[in-house]
């Protein structure tokens, strides 16, 4: 689970988000996951064939990063910041909106994006 405002791009294998299937077709999908609501779960969809986005070939991945684990390919996706103007609404223009979306860079260095590691 990832909280915040971000763009999600499937790169290898099909993923599911909010009962929607996203294929690695090169498209970036905007996700709005405020902390005031249930955070959507990003999960691999069952796929029998290896589906790879052309974008994956152009990325410089770390040397130790493996795209396959044994015979099964891994599910790989890209998360990027999605600046859409919501940041400007935090000044009290909308009651209750001030704490709904995250501020600052999270542990990944992306502004307004935080992985959810455990629930409270």
Helices and strands as residue ranges (DSSP letters): E 2-12, E 15-17, E 20-22, E 29-33, E 42-44, H 54-58, E 68-69, E 72-73, E 76-81, G 86-91, E 113-115
